[in-house]
Amino acid sequence: TNIGSILASVNPYKPIPGLYSVDAIDLYRQHRLGELPPHIFATANECYCCLWKRHDSQCVLISGESGAGKTESTKLLLKFLSAMSQTSLGVPVSEKSTHVEEAILES
């Protein structure tokens, strides 16, 4: 759920097909925070929009207990931001993987 710009999420401890797909990235990049159901991509999109449209610095705090999914959430956030930065360069959504993205995600 969202509490303002704060996303409170629960680790389902199992994969949910399509939840973090390229289609989900494309959907959430087209909408503002609150227009669609709560999602980490909605939070990431808000950060991206504030960074580029308002020139405001952004910070994302990911917190939780051990095993809560902090590392996976960070990877998903970076995946979305990488896809958005490539979209601004005119790269099709289907070709969103780059060496930079792979290096960041592997680190």
C-alpha positions as YAML, in Angstrom:
chain: A
units: angstrom
residues:
- id: 1
  name: THR
  ca: [0.00, 0.00, 0.00]
- id: 2
  name: ASN
  ca: [1.04, 3.63, -0.37]
- id: 3
  name: ILE
  ca: [1.12, 6.10, 2.48]
- id: 4
  name: GLY
  ca: [1.73, 9.31, 0.57]
- id: 5
  name: SER
  ca: [4.97, 8.72, -1.28]
- id: 6
  name: ILE
  ca: [5.90, 5.85, 1.05]
- id: 7
  name: LEU
  ca: [5.43, 2.31, -0.23]
- id: 8
  name: ALA
  ca: [4.82, -0.36, 2.40]
- id: 9
  name: SER
  ca: [5.22, -3.82, 0.90]
- id: 10
  name: VAL
  ca: [5.26, -7.43, 2.02]
- id: 11
  name: ASN
  ca: [7.53, -10.14, 0.61]
- id: 12
  name: PRO
  ca: [5.25, -12.91, -0.75]
- id: 13
  name: TYR
  ca: [8.19, -15.37, -0.63]
- id: 14
  name: LYS
  ca: [7.19, -16.69, -4.05]
- id: 15
  name: PRO
  ca: [7.35, -15.39, -7.61]
- id: 16
  name: ILE
  ca: [4.27, -13.62, -8.96]
- id: 17
  name: PRO
  ca: [4.27, -13.90, -12.78]
- id: 18
  name: GLY
  ca: [4.25, -10.58, -14.61]
- id: 19
  name: LEU
  ca: [4.54, -8.42, -11.50]
- id: 20
  name: TYR
  ca: [7.96, -7.05, -12.47]
- id: 21
  name: SER
  ca: [7.89, -7.63, -16.23]
- id: 22
  name: VAL
  ca: [8.80, -5.23, -19.03]
- id: 23
  name: ASP
  ca: [5.06, -4.68, -19.51]
- id: 24
  name: ALA
  ca: [4.77, -3.58, -15.86]
- id: 25
  name: ILE
  ca: [7.65, -1.14, -16.36]
- id: 26
  name: ASP
  ca: [5.95, 0.28, -19.43]
- id: 27
  name: LEU
  ca: [2.61, 0.59, -17.62]
- id: 28
  name: TYR
  ca: [3.99, 2.36, -14.54]
- id: 29
  name: ARG
  ca: [6.20, 4.73, -16.54]
- id: 30
  name: GLN
  ca: [3.07, 6.15, -18.16]
- id: 31
  name: HIS
  ca: [1.27, 7.00, -14.90]
- id: 32
  name: ARG
  ca: [1.87, 9.18, -11.86]
- id: 33
  name: LEU
  ca: [2.01, 7.95, -8.28]
- id: 34
  name: GLY
  ca: [-1.48, 6.97, -7.08]
- id: 35
  name: GLU
  ca: [-3.03, 6.46, -10.52]
- id: 36
  name: LEU
  ca: [-2.36, 2.71, -10.47]
- id: 37
  name: PRO
  ca: [-2.19, 0.16, -7.63]
- id: 38
  name: PRO
  ca: [0.84, 0.54, -5.31]
- id: 39
  name: HIS
  ca: [4.04, -0.87, -6.82]
- id: 40
  name: ILE
  ca: [7.78, -0.32, -6.48]
- id: 41
  name: PHE
  ca: [7.79, 0.86, -10.12]
- id: 42
  name: ALA
  ca: [5.33, 3.64, -9.20]
- id: 43
  name: THR
  ca: [7.72, 4.83, -6.48]
- id: 44
  name: ALA
  ca: [10.67, 4.61, -8.86]
- id: 45
  name: ASN
  ca: [8.77, 6.54, -11.53]
- id: 46
  name: GLU
  ca: [7.98, 9.32, -9.06]
- id: 47
  name: CYS
  ca: [11.68, 9.60, -8.22]
- id: 48
  name: TYR
  ca: [12.62, 9.66, -11.88]
- id: 49
  name: CYS
  ca: [10.05, 12.34, -12.70]
- id: 50
  name: CYS
  ca: [11.12, 14.54, -9.79]
- id: 51
  name: LEU
  ca: [14.76, 14.15, -10.76]
- id: 52
  name: TRP
  ca: [14.38, 15.15, -14.40]
- id: 53
  name: LYS
  ca: [11.32, 17.38, -14.52]
- id: 54
  name: ARG
  ca: [11.84, 19.38, -11.31]
- id: 55
  name: HIS
  ca: [15.62, 18.91, -11.04]
- id: 56
  name: ASP
  ca: [15.20, 17.78, -7.42]
- id: 57
  name: SER
  ca: [17.71, 15.36, -5.91]
- id: 58
  name: GLN
  ca: [16.13, 12.07, -4.90]
- id: 59
  name: CYS
  ca: [16.78, 9.42, -2.27]
- id: 60
  name: VAL
  ca: [15.06, 6.08, -1.80]
- id: 61
  name: LEU
  ca: [15.21, 4.42, 1.60]
- id: 62
  name: ILE
  ca: [14.56, 0.67, 1.57]
- id: 63
  name: SER
  ca: [14.20, -0.77, 5.04]
- id: 64
  name: GLY
  ca: [13.09, -4.04, 6.59]
- id: 65
  name: GLU
  ca: [13.99, -7.11, 8.58]
- id: 66
  name: SER
  ca: [16.39, -9.78, 7.37]
- id: 67
  name: GLY
  ca: [14.80, -11.64, 4.46]
- id: 68
  name: ALA
  ca: [12.19, -8.95, 3.84]
- id: 69
  name: GLY
  ca: [13.33, -8.39, 0.25]
- id: 70
  name: LYS
  ca: [15.48, -5.24, 0.50]
- id: 71
  name: THR
  ca: [18.07, -6.48, -2.01]
- id: 72
  name: GLU
  ca: [15.42, -7.59, -4.50]
- id: 73
  name: SER
  ca: [13.59, -4.27, -4.09]
- id: 74
  name: THR
  ca: [16.82, -2.41, -4.82]
- id: 75
  name: LYS
  ca: [17.39, -4.49, -7.96]
- id: 76
  name: LEU
  ca: [13.84, -3.79, -9.15]
- id: 77
  name: LEU
  ca: [14.21, -0.07, -8.52]
- id: 78
  name: LEU
  ca: [17.47, 0.00, -10.49]
- id: 79
  name: LYS
  ca: [15.90, -2.07, -13.28]
- id: 80
  name: PHE
  ca: [13.10, 0.48, -13.61]
- id: 81
  name: LEU
  ca: [15.43, 3.51, -13.50]
- id: 82
  name: SER
  ca: [17.71, 1.93, -16.08]
- id: 83
  name: ALA
  ca: [14.75, 1.29, -18.39]
- id: 84
  name: MET
  ca: [13.55, 4.88, -17.94]
- id: 85
  name: SER
  ca: [16.95, 6.35, -18.72]
- id: 86
  name: GLN
  ca: [17.10, 4.28, -21.91]
- id: 87
  name: THR
  ca: [13.57, 5.35, -22.86]
- id: 88
  name: SER
  ca: [14.73, 8.95, -22.74]
- id: 89
  name: LEU
  ca: [17.38, 7.96, -25.30]
- id: 90
  name: GLY
  ca: [14.72, 6.45, -27.58]
- id: 91
  name: VAL
  ca: [15.56, 2.78, -26.98]
- id: 92
  name: PRO
  ca: [12.51, 0.50, -27.39]
- id: 93
  name: VAL
  ca: [11.14, -1.07, -24.18]
- id: 94
  name: SER
  ca: [11.94, -4.56, -25.50]
- id: 95
  name: GLU
  ca: [15.67, -3.69, -25.67]
- id: 96
  name: LYS
  ca: [16.12, -2.29, -22.16]
- id: 97
  name: SER
  ca: [19.14, -4.35, -21.06]
- id: 98
  name: THR
  ca: [22.56, -2.72, -21.23]
- id: 99
  name: HIS
  ca: [26.01, -3.46, -19.92]
- id: 100
  name: VAL
  ca: [25.55, -0.63, -17.39]
- id: 101
  name: GLU
  ca: [22.30, -2.12, -16.08]
- id: 102
  name: GLU
  ca: [23.85, -5.58, -15.85]
- id: 103
  name: ALA
  ca: [26.90, -4.25, -14.01]
- id: 104
  name: ILE
  ca: [24.77, -2.33, -11.49]
- id: 105
  name: LEU
  ca: [22.42, -5.25, -10.86]
- id: 106
  name: GLU
  ca: [25.30, -7.69, -10.44]
- id: 107
  name: SER
  ca: [26.98, -5.43, -7.90]
...
